Amino acid sequence: MVEGGVPFPLLSDAGGRVGTIYGVYDETAGVDIRGRFLIDPDFNIRAMEVLTPEVGRNVSELIRQVQAFQHVVATGEVTPSGWVPGKPTLTPGPDLAGKVWKVWKPDQAF
């Protein structure tokens, strides 16, 4: 970690150009509203969340989602709702369609 900072680049969007592209710029207030976008190495948006200022974000959920996307890319498996590293995953395919509930129980994720 950089002393007094964060270990990743930050972006300032004073004119709202980036926020406008992502649909999070509030022109009346002149600021971007809270937007989070997970963008993969191929520049595809894999997840997004937009919140108004009065509701806080969940950093733990952001980290969980990054871990889930990394796992999916590395293994080809899929992660069910609430998945965390070390918990069961699913193998995608026609045999799984409509039967997820038979192989995955919500309490397995927590």
C-alpha positions in Angstrom: 0.0 0.0 0.0 1.2 3.5 -0.8 1.8 5.5 2.3 -1.1 7.8 2.9 -2.9 6.5 -0.1 -4.4 3.5 -1.8 -2.7 0.8 -3.9 -4.6 1.5 -7.0 -5.3 4.5 -9.3 -8.2 6.8 -8.5 -10.0 9.0 -11.0 -11.3 12.5 -10.6 -14.3 13.4 -12.8 -14.8 17.1 -12.2 -16.6 17.7 -15.4 -18.8 14.6 -15.2 -17.5 13.2 -18.5 -16.9 9.7 -17.2 -20.0 9.7 -15.1 -22.1 10.7 -18.1 -20.8 7.8 -20.1 -21.7 5.3 -17.3 -25.0 7.0 -16.5 -24.2 8.2 -13.0 -23.6 11.9 -13.5 -26.2 14.1 -11.7 -26.2 17.2 -13.9 -28.3 19.2 -11.5 -25.9 18.6 -8.5 -22.8 18.6 -10.8 -21.5 15.4 -9.3 -21.4 11.7 -10.0 -23.7 9.6 -7.8 -22.2 6.5 -6.2 -21.5 4.0 -9.0 -19.4 0.9 -9.0 -18.5 -1.1 -12.1 -16.5 -4.3 -12.3 -14.8 -4.3 -15.7 -12.9 -7.4 -16.8 -9.5 -7.4 -18.7 -11.4 -7.3 -22.0 -13.2 -4.1 -20.9 -16.6 -5.8 -20.5 -18.7 -4.6 -17.6 -19.4 -7.7 -15.6 -21.3 -6.1 -12.7 -22.5 -2.6 -11.7 -24.2 -1.0 -8.8 -25.6 2.5 -8.5 -26.7 3.9 -5.2 -28.0 7.3 -4.2 -25.9 9.1 -1.5 -28.1 8.2 1.5 -27.3 4.4 1.2 -23.9 3.1 1.9 -22.0 0.6 -0.2 -20.9 -2.9 1.0 -17.2 -3.3 0.4 -17.3 -7.0 1.5 -19.8 -7.7 -1.2 -17.6 -6.0 -3.8 -14.7 -8.1 -2.7 -16.8 -11.3 -2.8 -17.9 -10.5 -6.3 -14.4 -9.9 -7.5 -13.3 -13.2 -6.0 -16.3 -14.9 -7.7 -15.5 -13.5 -11.1 -11.9 -14.5 -10.7 -12.9 -18.0 -9.8 -15.3 -18.3 -12.7 -12.6 -17.1 -15.2 -10.0 -19.5 -13.7 -12.2 -22.6 -13.5 -15.1 -22.3 -15.8 -17.4 -23.1 -12.9 -20.2 -20.8 -11.8 -20.8 -19.4 -8.4 -24.3 -19.4 -6.8 -25.8 -16.5 -4.9 -23.7 -15.6 -1.8 -20.8 -17.8 -2.9 -17.5 -17.3 -1.1 -14.1 -18.9 -1.7 -14.1 -22.5 -0.4 -17.8 -23.0 -0.8 -19.5 -25.3 -3.4 -19.7 -24.1 -7.0 -21.8 -25.3 -9.9 -20.8 -26.8 -13.2 -22.8 -25.1 -16.0 -24.6 -27.2 -18.6 -27.9 -28.5 -19.8 -28.2 -31.0 -16.9 -28.1 -28.1 -14.4 -30.9 -26.0 -16.1 -33.9 -25.9 -13.9 -32.3 -28.1 -11.3 -30.0 -25.7 -9.4 -32.2 -26.0 -6.3 -31.3 -29.8 -6.2 -27.6 -29.3 -6.1 -27.2 -26.0 -4.2 -28.8 -25.1 -0.9 -28.7 -21.4 0.2 -27.3 -22.3 3.6 -24.2 -23.8 1.8 -23.1 -20.3 0.9 -22.9 -18.9 4.4 
